[in-house]
Amino acid sequence: MSGSLLASDLFDVKGIVAVVTGGGSGTWCTPSCFCPYKLTNSPIGLGLLIARALAVNGAKKVFILGRRKNVLEDAARDIGLDNVVPVQCDITNQQDLKTAVTLIEKDVGYINLLVANSGIGGPSGSAPPQASISQVQDVLFNIPMDEFTNTFHVNSTGVFYTIVAFLSLLDAGNNDKTYQNGRSQVIATSSIGGFHRKITAGFAYSISKAATTMLMKVLATYLVPYRIRANIICPGIFPTDLTASLIDEKDSTEEGAFPLDQIPAERAGLPEDIAGPLLYLASRAGAYCNGNCVITDGGRLSVLPATY
Ligand SMILES: NC(=O)c1ccc[n+]([C@@H]2O[C@H](COP(=O)([O-])OP(=O)(O)OC[C@H]3O[C@@H](n4cnc5c(N)ncnc54)[C@H](OP(=O)(O)O)[C@@H]3O)[C@@H](O)[C@H]2O)c1
């Protein structure tokens, strides 16, 4: 028995109820970010792109979560559809998570999809090329330990508690047989930083994202009895608050902005490069994926030493 193979059916997300953390976007990098790209302004964050992709394609409700109420409200206004609902929530605060769950429970009573997308970068700490071992030691030892741990707190611990907080609503979502025959899903935005061995965004960031990726793989197994699926999107470089304008003021998304040996696609990611994989995983097209990791990086992992 097969259904429709039309793209409009395969990638259809009409009617789904989704939660997107970090869905209003905002400042990902700390002001002291040391990334090599000198990236400043932010066009749009990945969570907002994800929320927008779901909303414009007819999701019933998209709840966008984040700490800054004004950013969430601006995002909802910007999308301009009444299916986007801002919910203030710090994912590192269990009470905030409970409050958000209660609010969504009262509003709709279930969710089909949770996108655990919130994340932070940093802390900075990179030694100059050819640094002596004592310079390296100095730079790395001077990274405040609490900043290092905070990156884990948001990117790994916060993602874990977000998912746990929404389990009952994901379970309730399984009564909705129109969504993948009653198989709700969690998708985490991890990063290729969790796979490559070159430290480009800090030790804490890379290894916290490796933890996020592993967490999702573990959950894909752990949640099998509950028919809740867990998948991962690993983006490469996208021009968000972290990565907005590129080296030499070039538009990072223009082909040619990056050399082939840094990104084979020769550019940073465009909105379609995150919305496409998201719609794939969220829809019938990706319904057979569980424990899967979709890399969307223009081939960057192919030119970096990586564990993938
Ligand atoms: N841009 C890239 O090149 C790239 C590459 C790989 C992976 N990623 C990942 O993509 C995700 C989105 O990042 P982005 O690049 O789109 O940057 P962004 O625009 O700064 O988005 C980060 C979002 O996380 C939210 N957030 C941070 N701490 C939070 C907390 N404690 N509680 C709730 N929300 C919190 C922020 O909202 P508030 O500040 O309002 O809370 C913001 O909306 C992150 O997980 C990031 O690691 C990005």
The ligand as an ORCA input file, in Angstrom:
! r2SCAN-3c Opt
* xyz 0 1
  N      24.190     29.516     12.938
  C      24.959     28.473     12.735
  O      25.867     28.511     11.893
  C      24.739     27.204     13.513
  C      25.485     26.082     13.169
  C      25.285     24.896     13.849
  C      24.352     24.830     14.852
  N      23.645     25.933     15.196
  C      22.670     25.804     16.274
  O      21.424     26.317     15.855
  C      20.684     26.695     17.009
  C      20.120     28.079     16.779
  O      21.191     29.002     16.770
  P      21.243     30.247     15.776
  O      22.502     30.156     15.025
  O      19.969     30.371     15.055
  O      21.464     31.445     16.791
  P      20.366     32.396     17.458
  O      19.650     33.134     16.418
  O      21.096     33.172     18.475
  O      19.383     31.393     18.190
  C      19.606     30.884     19.484
  C      18.274     30.858     20.171
  O      18.406     30.150     21.403
  C      17.639     30.832     22.369
  N      18.189     30.550     23.689
  C      19.441     30.711     24.136
  N      19.514     30.390     25.437
  C      18.263     30.022     25.825
  C      17.690     29.611     27.051
  N      18.407     29.496     28.163
  N      16.368     29.326     27.070
  C      15.611     29.435     25.955
  N      16.101     29.817     24.765
  C      17.424     30.124     24.708
  C      17.777     32.313     22.016
  O      16.669     33.054     22.488
  P      16.777     33.954     23.814
  O      18.141     34.555     23.795
  O      15.691     34.960     23.682
  O      16.542     33.018     24.942
  C      17.764     32.251     20.499
  O      16.472     32.380     19.991
  C      21.652     26.613     18.205
  O      21.407     25.424     18.911
  C      23.003     26.578     17.527
  O      23.965     25.945     18.310
  C      23.802     27.119     14.548
*
